Amino acid sequence: MADKRFPLDTKLRRIFSRLGIDPEPVFARAGVDVALLNNPDARLNSHQYLALWSALEAHFEPGDLARTLVQLCNSDDFSAPMMAGLCCSDLLSAIRRLQRFKGLLGPQQLKVTEADDRVRVEVVSDMAVPSLPVSMIVTEWYLILNLAYMATKVELPVLSLCLHEVTDDALALARQHGIELQQGDSNAIEFSREDCLRPFLPLNDGMWQFFEPTLLRLIRKLHAQPDTASEVKATLVESLPSGLADKEHVAQRMGISPRTLQKRLCSEKKPFQTVLAEARKELACHYLRQCHLTHMEISLLLGFDEVTSFYRGCQRWFGLTPEAIRKNEQAGIEPAWEQECNQG
């Protein structure tokens, strides 16, 4: 079976800059061409991905990489997976949404097992590599814990931690939650089901301002319009990253029945699917201008289940592939659709 290829995280350059690390020796140690940092379409196979991770880890004291990366993520201006998670209704839904895309973004995948009173999240590797660095696994755990706190303002208790290898960063996480680190065949963290179903707080203006100030202005503008279609589009902008883009979910968010929503949209001659397509097209225009986002991340933010749906959408909306759209902009060519996206 051919080895999967994953997008090179385009935020790496900023990470190296903030850490004061020269990327050239890190890439050289990993056997990866440093010029890939400037290529938005660069992709790595599993072995290159892990080699680059290990080369970066060599610049840190044992146990420091996971905490450092998570701190940088917390202070960063935008994280597509974090945004997608925060738009979900609860942690279990958020983990399920991230699970959908993790295997497309790197060799680490999430395996979720639900029991009556517990939720188990295991970090597993794809078939191309036998195991993952413990620091990578612990980083995934920290990100889940931080997501839960940002969304609920409540520290998420950890019931158990199990790793194939005991390391300083894993021990520190276990001590932080007052539990013992178990050593075993799996790499799993467990939470209570009740905690995982605790409702997330709605994203307020401050959170939108932090993550997406441009979209905050769009949301405010749409909510201020008197028509139902604009209200539906605003609701879709807020909920698409969660993967929920159906009429029933939007109606629930608006506090009306799906039947009432359908009647109002019909009276405005705006079918729901038309409004949904418009919302996705406008968001695609916005995100394609942001070179730090990969096409897979944009697909996640548009609420698609498959990245191929995003590619088909670009062909349908603009008559171009995502790569062609970005190359046109980089060459100073203004696509015909850009003026549409800037109207209003």
C-alpha positions in Angstrom: 0.0 0.0 0.0 1.4 3.4 -0.9 2.5 5.6 1.9 0.1 8.4 2.7 1.3 12.0 2.3 0.4 14.8 4.6 0.5 18.6 4.2 3.5 20.3 5.8 2.1 22.5 8.5 2.4 26.0 7.1 2.6 27.5 10.6 6.0 25.9 11.1 7.9 28.9 9.9 6.2 31.1 12.6 6.8 28.4 15.2 10.5 28.3 14.4 10.7 32.1 14.5 9.0 32.3 17.9 11.2 29.6 19.3 14.3 31.3 17.9 15.3 28.1 16.1 17.0 28.1 12.7 14.9 25.7 10.6 17.7 24.7 8.2 19.6 22.4 10.6 16.3 20.9 11.8 15.2 20.0 8.3 18.7 18.8 7.4 18.7 16.5 10.4 15.4 15.1 9.2 16.6 14.7 5.7 13.8 17.0 4.4 14.4 20.0 2.0 13.9 23.2 4.0 12.6 24.9 0.8 9.4 23.0 1.4 8.6 25.6 4.1 7.8 28.1 1.3 5.7 25.7 -0.7 2.0 25.8 0.4 1.4 22.5 -1.5 4.3 20.7 0.1 3.5 17.2 1.4 5.5 14.7 3.5 5.2 11.0 3.8 4.8 9.4 7.3 8.5 8.8 7.7 9.5 12.4 6.7 6.8 13.7 9.0 8.1 11.8 12.0 11.7 12.5 11.2 10.9 16.2 11.2 9.1 15.9 14.5 12.1 14.0 16.0 14.6 16.6 14.7 12.6 19.4 16.3 12.3 17.5 19.5 16.1 17.2 19.7 16.3 21.0 20.3 14.4 20.7 23.6 15.0 19.3 27.0 13.2 16.0 27.6 9.5 16.5 28.1 9.4 20.2 26.9 8.3 19.9 23.3 4.6 19.1 23.9 4.0 21.8 26.5 5.9 24.4 24.3 3.9 23.6 21.2 0.6 23.8 23.0 1.5 27.1 24.5 2.3 28.4 21.0 -1.1 27.1 19.8 -2.9 28.9 22.6 -1.2 32.2 21.7 -1.5 31.7 17.9 -4.0 33.8 15.9 -5.8 30.9 14.3 -6.0 27.1 14.4 -8.4 25.4 12.1 -8.8 22.2 14.2 -9.3 24.3 17.4 -11.9 26.5 15.6 -13.7 23.4 14.3 -13.8 22.0 17.8 -15.0 25.1 19.5 -18.0 25.3 17.0 -19.2 21.9 18.2 -21.9 21.4 20.9 -19.7 19.4 23.3 -16.4 17.7 23.7 -17.5 14.3 22.4 -18.8 16.0 19.2 -15.6 18.0 18.9 -13.4 14.9 19.2 -15.5 13.1 16.6 -15.1 16.0 14.3 -11.3 16.1 14.8 -11.2 12.3 14.4 -12.6 12.8 10.9 -9.6 14.9 9.8 -6.7 13.9 12.0 -5.7 11.0 9.7 -5.5 13.5 6.8 -3.3 16.0 8.6 -0.6 13.6 9.9 0.3 10.0 10.8 -1.4 10.3 14.2 -5.1 9.3 14.2 -7.8 9.3 17.0 -9.7 6.2 17.9 -12.7 7.0 20.1 -14.5 4.3 22.2 -17.7 5.1 24.1 -18.9 3.2 27.2 -21.8 3.9 29.5 -19.9 6.2 31.8 -16.5 6.8 30.0 -15.0 8.0 26.8 -11.7 6.6 25.7 -9.5 8.5 23.2 -6.6 6.5 21.8 -3.9 8.0 19.6 -2.8 5.5 17.0 -0.4 5.6 14.1 -1.3 4.9 10.5 -0.1 1.6 8.9 3.0 3.2 7.4 4.8 3.7 10.8 4.9 1.2 13.7 4.6 3.8 16.5 4.4 7.5 17.3 6.7 9.6 19.5 5.3 9.9 23.0 5.7 13.7 22.7 3.3 13.7 19.8 0.8 11.7 21.7 1.0 13.9 24.7 0.6 17.0 22.5 -2.7 15.6 21.2 -3.9 15.1 24.7 -2.9 18.6 25.8 -4.8 20.0 22.8 -8.0 18.1 23.7 -7.7 19.3 27.3 -7.1 22.9 26.2 -10.1 22.8 23.8 -12.3 21.5 26.6 -11.3 24.4 28.9 -11.6 27.1 26.2 -15.1 25.8 25.4 -16.5 25.3 28.9 -14.2 27.3 31.2 -14.0 24.2 33.4 -10.9 22.1 33.8 -11.5 18.6 32.3 -10.7 15.8 34.8 -8.7 12.9 33.4 -9.7 9.5 34.7 -6.8 7.5 33.3 -3.7 7.7 31.1 -1.9 4.8 29.4 1.2 4.9 27.3 3.5 2.4 25.7 6.5 4.3 27.2 6.9 6.4 30.4 8.4 9.9 29.7 8.8 13.1 31.6 6.0 15.0 29.8 3.6 12.1 30.3 4.4 11.9 34.0 3.9 15.7 34.3 0.5 15.4 32.8 -0.5 12.6 35.1 0.7 14.4 38.2 -1.2 17.5 37.1 -4.4 15.5 37.2 -3.6 13.5 40.3 -3.5 10.1 38.7 -0.9 7.4 38.0 0.5 6.9 34.5 -0.1 3.3 33.4 2.3 1.6 31.0 0.7 -0.7 28.5 0.2 -1.5 24.8 -2.2 1.4 24.1 -1.8 5.2 24.1 -5.1 6.3 25.6 -6.7 9.0 27.8 -10.1 8.5 29.4 -12.7 11.0 30.5 -16.1 10.6 32.1 -18.9 10.6 29.6 -20.8 13.2 31.6 -17.8 15.6 31.2 -17.6 14.9 27.5 -21.3 15.8 27.0 -21.1 19.1 29.0 -22.5 21.7 26.6 -19.9 24.1 25.1 -20.5 27.8 25.7 -21.5 29.7 22.6 -18.7 31.4 20.8 -18.9 35.0 21.9 -17.7 38.1 20.1 -14.4 38.1 22.0 -13.6 34.5 20.8 -14.5 35.4 17.2 -12.4 38.5 17.5 -9.5 36.4 18.6 -9.8 33.7 15.9 -11.5 35.4 13.0 -12.2 39.2 13.2 -13.1 39.3 9.6 -15.8 36.7 10.0 -17.0 38.5 13.1 -17.8 41.5 11.0 -19.6 39.4 8.5 -21.6 37.6 11.2 -22.6 41.0 12.7 -23.6 42.3 9.3 -25.7 39.3 8.4 -27.5 39.2 11.8 -28.4 42.9 11.3 -30.3 42.1 8.1 -34.1 41.6 8.3 -34.4 38.7 6.0 -34.3 35.0 7.0 -31.7 34.0 4.4 -29.1 36.3 6.0 -29.8 34.9 9.4 -29.4 31.4 8.0 -26.1 32.4 6.4 -24.9 33.9 9.7 -25.8 30.7 11.5 -24.0 28.6 8.9 -20.8 30.7 9.2 -20.9 30.0 12.9 -21.6 26.3 12.7 -20.1 25.0 9.5 -16.7 24.1 11.1 -18.5 21.7 13.4 -19.6 19.7 10.3 -23.3 20.4 11.0 -24.8 22.1 7.9 -28.3 20.6 7.7 -31.6 22.5 7.8 -32.6 20.9 11.1 -29.5 22.0 13.0 -29.8 25.6 11.6 -33.5 25.8 12.6 -32.6 24.6 16.1 -29.9 27.2 16.4 -32.4 29.9 15.3 -35.1 28.7 17.7 -37.7 27.7 15.1 -38.9 24.5 13.5 -37.5 23.2 10.2 -40.9 23.6 8.7 -41.1 27.3 9.7 -37.6 27.9 8.4 -38.5 26.2 5.0 -41.6 28.4 4.7 -39.7 31.6 5.4 -36.9 30.8 2.9 -39.5 29.8 0.3 -41.2 33.2 0.7 -37.9 34.8 0.0 -37.2 32.5 -3.0 -34.0 31.3 -1.3 -33.8 27.5 -1.0 -31.7 26.3 2.0 -29.2 24.6 -0.3 -28.7 27.8 -2.2 -27.9 29.7 1.0 -25.6 26.9 2.1 -23.7 27.0 -1.2 -23.4 30.8 -0.9 -22.1 30.6 2.6 -19.5 28.0 1.6 -18.4 29.9 -1.5 -17.9 33.2 0.5 -16.0 31.3 3.2 -13.8 29.6 0.6 -12.9 33.0 -0.8 -11.9 34.2 2.6 -9.9 31.1 3.6 -8.1 30.7 0.3 -6.5 34.1 0.8 -4.9 32.8 4.0 -1.8 31.0 2.9 -1.2 29.4 6.3 -4.3 27.2 5.8 -4.0 23.9 4.0 -6.7 22.8 1.6 -7.6 20.0 4.1 -8.0 22.6 6.9 -10.3 24.7 4.7 -12.3 21.7 3.9 -12.8 21.1 7.6 -13.8 24.7 8.2 -16.4 24.6 5.4 -18.1 21.6 7.0 -17.2 19.0 4.4 -16.7 15.4 5.3 -14.2 14.8 2.5 -11.5 17.1 1.1 -12.6 16.1 -2.4 -15.9 17.9 -1.8 -14.0 21.1 -1.3 -12.1 20.6 -4.6 -15.4 19.9 -6.4 -16.9 23.0 -4.8 -14.1 25.2 -6.1 -14.6 23.9 -9.6 -18.3 24.5 -9.3 -18.0 28.0 -7.8 -15.0 29.4 -9.5 -14.1 27.1 -12.4 -10.7 26.6 -10.8 -8.8 24.3 -8.5 -7.8 25.6 -5.1 -4.1 25.5 -6.3 -5.0 27.6 -9.4 -6.9 30.1 -7.3 -3.9 30.6 -5.0 -1.4 30.8 -7.8 -3.5 33.4 -9.6 -3.5 35.6 -6.5 0.2 35.1 -5.9 0.9 36.2 -9.4 -1.1 39.3 -9.0 -4.0 38.1 -11.1 -7.4 39.1 -9.7 -9.9 36.2 -10.2 -13.2 37.1 -11.6 -15.0 35.9 -8.5 -13.0 38.1 -6.1 -15.2 41.2 -6.8 -18.3 39.1 -6.0 -16.8 38.2 -2.6 -16.1 41.8 -1.8 -19.5 43.1 -2.6 -21.4 44.6 0.3 
